[in-house]
Amino acid sequence: MEGQPQPRPVRVNEADLAYVEQGAGDPVVFVHGSLNGYRRWGEQLAPFAARYRAIAYSRRRHWPNT
């Protein structure tokens, strides 16, 4: 997908979690509900990235995490 950030892994408390980020500045972290993953925030990242460092991650046991 052109223009979309590519997911990267981060290790947190012995779990590998996928996240995406765009922009710079103060961080804004997007946390999804029980049935989604970081992709839930795809349309919101770019508008927030104009002013902030927008970060969305997938919680444990949510796509693409194991």
Beta strands, then each sheet from edge to edge (+ up, - down):
strand 1: 8-12
strand 2: 15-22
strand 3: 27-31
strand 4: 53-57
sheet 1: 1+ 2- 4+ 3+
end
